[in-house]
């Protein structure tokens, strides 16, 4: 019986002097061969973080750790949160997968099985299986996977303890550069990254753009609904910004209801497109309240180097701030990029925006 043979191999590995990584690699290999899945991984995760770590995967045995955002894996997040097995029989029909389906279409997957790996009711991680087979994860296969996952607990526990110190050190360093409310970078981190990107742009003749975003009439939200609701709005806005930008871009909370966004390798036209994408996403935000829902709009000042008469990071911030001022003057809820000429009161009428010529 192939299931029994695979479990014996896993048990032998656990009793040997192999490292936790070696044991987990053997685990995913044996499971993938028995259940015949396209993808089989062990994810180190717990409810204290939205980040998971792929510590072993059948597709690439050389992998020892890859970070993943659990918000993009609702099935894993649910298993970690509940401590229960999650079975998605058809990813196209399961409502839990609706938001992430655009990222899965090209994979030609059909079903997903997530099995929590626990130790004394503490979630250490999950066994994560995906397959294109229509009639997949029958009861016998689920029982085999659950048994294998239980056998792997000690290996994952050892790996979890080993990485705990590393993770705590990472978190301490990360927290020092993050805004405590939104978890975006803070103003200090933004300044450092902008200095780095402008230096690269100057050295190699590349473009870098900067967006300064300010929420419109945000004081009214705090005055009408209270600061707790205002904080919730800021967190929602931060998430929208992160989803709207590229992985190479940098988003930060500049202060209050103002945000700064660095767009490396982005010229003036590209920066305006990105600014409009963010504005459109913010306009779709409707937060329910006992009265009318809260709607959000923002104004964005756009600056680019080279092309906007700037030579330093400070100049780029100043130029974006001046463009933001113009966006507010034009009626808010728009993005503005000033023409590459010295800004003065007489020249403000020459400015261009996404809503005005």
ABEGO torsion letter per residue (X at the ends): XAAAAAAAAAAAAAABABBAAAAAAAAAAAAAAAAGBABBBBBBBBAABABBBBABBAABAABABBBBBAAABAAAAAAAAAGBBBBBABAAABAAAAAAAAAAAAAGBABBBBBBBBBGGBBAEBBBBBBABABBGBAAAAAAAAAAAAAAAAAAAAAAAAAAAAAAAAAAAAAAABBAAAGBBBAAAAAAAAAAAAAAAAAAGBBBBBBBBBBBGAAAAAAAAEAAAAAAAAAAAAAAAAAABBAABBBBBAEEABBBBBBBGBBAAAAAAAAAAAAAAAAABBBBBABBBBBBBBBBBBBBOBGAGBABAAAAAAAAAAAAAAAAAAGEGBBBBBBBBBBBAAAAAABBBAABX
